[in-house]
Amino acid sequence: MENSYKYFENRNCEYYPCHSGAQNINCLFCYCPLYSMEKCPGNYKYIEVNGKKIKECTDCTFPHKSENYDKIICILKEKNKNEI
């Protein structure tokens, strides 16, 4: 897919690819906008580190798939609407 407002791939990034085995990674959501949600549609798990529960998303590629752009935007709009 070509770079657009829904997709951007930065193969020159020192962290690319951020997920091993993933191809055509959408870097637009490099820092996942869904991370702060306790439950999101991605592949996450919770681990304990120094007695704290941490969301661990190493195996999640949900925000990096171009076909999920519209889903992420809808989730963020709904979250924002509920916070107002």
PyMOL commands that set and color helices and strands:
alter all, ss='L'
color gray80, all
select helices_A, chain A and resi 27-29+62-64+66-83
alter helices_A, ss='H'
color red, helices_A
select strands_A, chain A and resi 45-49+52-56
alter strands_A, ss='S'
color yellow, strands_A
deselect
rebuild
show_as cartoon
